[in-house]
């Protein structure tokens, strides 16, 4: 028999539409590491188009852009996470940690199943 667990997925909606959650957190974190949307998308196993659409949506619907894009040239293009982007990453991580802590505190409910 499989082990029992409580699972929770949390995302932020804006205007009734998903705005930020685990997938967008991951793409921002990987952009921060890789310095590139295409490299981040590749590591996530998603198309560049899907990653670009996610970043574009974040930048357009956020109060401030989360990712700044640099055009190609001698050194090539790239992407950089803004201070707003870094803030949402850290705040969302903190929220996820709090929610996980609550789940762990309430794990006794699993004994009833």
C-alpha positions as CSV (number, residue, x, y, z in Angstrom):
1,X,0.0,0.0,0.0
2,X,1.3,3.4,-0.9
3,X,2.2,5.8,1.9
4,X,-0.4,8.5,2.6
5,X,0.4,12.1,2.3
6,X,-1.3,15.5,2.2
7,X,-0.4,17.4,-1.0
8,X,-1.0,21.0,-1.6
9,X,-0.4,23.2,-4.7
10,X,-0.6,26.9,-4.3
11,X,-0.7,29.6,-7.0
12,X,-1.6,33.2,-7.1
13,X,-4.5,34.3,-9.3
14,X,-4.8,37.8,-10.8
15,X,-8.2,38.7,-12.4
16,X,-9.4,35.2,-11.9
17,X,-6.5,33.8,-14.0
18,X,-3.5,31.9,-12.7
19,X,-0.6,34.3,-12.4
20,X,2.2,32.7,-10.3
21,X,2.8,29.2,-9.0
22,X,5.3,26.4,-9.0
23,X,5.9,26.3,-12.7
24,X,6.6,30.0,-13.0
25,X,8.7,29.9,-9.9
26,X,10.8,27.2,-11.5
27,X,11.3,29.1,-14.8
28,X,12.3,32.2,-12.9
29,X,14.8,30.3,-10.7
30,X,16.3,28.6,-13.8
31,X,16.5,31.9,-15.7
32,X,18.4,33.3,-12.7
33,X,20.8,30.3,-12.8
34,X,21.2,30.0,-16.6
35,X,20.9,33.7,-17.6
36,X,18.7,32.5,-20.5
37,X,15.1,31.7,-21.2
38,X,16.0,29.0,-23.8
39,X,18.4,27.3,-21.4
40,X,15.9,27.5,-18.6
41,X,13.1,26.0,-20.8
42,X,15.4,23.2,-22.0
43,X,16.2,22.3,-18.3
44,X,12.4,22.2,-17.6
45,X,11.7,20.1,-20.7
46,X,9.4,22.7,-22.2
47,X,9.4,24.6,-25.5
48,X,11.1,28.0,-25.7
49,X,7.7,29.4,-26.9
50,X,5.9,28.2,-23.7
51,X,8.7,29.6,-21.5
52,X,8.7,32.9,-23.4
53,X,4.8,33.1,-23.0
54,X,5.2,32.5,-19.3
55,X,7.8,35.3,-18.9
56,X,5.9,37.6,-21.2
57,X,2.7,37.1,-19.1
58,X,4.6,37.7,-15.9
59,X,6.1,40.9,-17.2
60,X,2.9,42.2,-18.7
61,X,0.6,41.4,-15.8
62,X,3.0,42.1,-12.9
63,X,3.3,45.5,-11.3
64,X,6.9,45.6,-12.7
65,X,8.8,43.3,-15.0
66,X,10.3,40.2,-13.4
67,X,12.7,39.4,-16.3
68,X,14.8,41.8,-18.4
69,X,15.8,40.5,-21.8
70,X,19.1,41.4,-23.5
71,X,19.3,41.3,-27.3
72,X,22.0,39.3,-29.0
73,X,25.2,40.8,-30.2
74,X,28.9,40.2,-29.6
75,X,28.2,38.5,-26.3
76,X,24.9,37.0,-27.3
77,X,21.5,37.7,-25.7
78,X,20.2,36.7,-22.4
79,X,17.8,37.2,-19.6
80,X,18.1,38.6,-16.1
81,X,15.8,38.5,-13.1
82,X,14.8,41.9,-11.8
83,X,14.6,42.9,-8.1
84,X,10.8,42.4,-8.4
85,X,11.5,38.9,-9.8
86,X,13.9,38.1,-7.0
87,X,11.3,39.3,-4.5
88,X,8.5,37.1,-5.8
89,X,10.8,34.1,-5.8
90,X,11.8,34.6,-2.2
91,X,8.3,35.5,-1.0
92,X,6.7,32.6,-2.8
93,X,9.4,30.2,-1.4
94,X,8.6,31.5,2.1
95,X,4.9,31.0,1.6
96,X,5.4,27.5,0.3
97,X,7.6,26.7,3.3
98,X,4.9,28.0,5.7
99,X,2.2,25.9,3.9
100,X,4.4,22.8,4.1
101,X,4.9,23.4,7.8
102,X,1.1,23.6,8.3
103,X,0.7,20.3,6.4
104,X,3.3,18.6,8.6
105,X,1.6,19.9,11.7
106,X,-1.7,18.5,10.6
107,X,-0.4,15.1,9.4
108,X,-2.1,13.3,12.2
109,X,-5.3,13.4,10.1
110,X,-3.7,10.7,7.9
111,X,-4.1,8.3,10.8
112,X,-7.8,8.4,10.2
113,X,-7.5,7.2,6.6
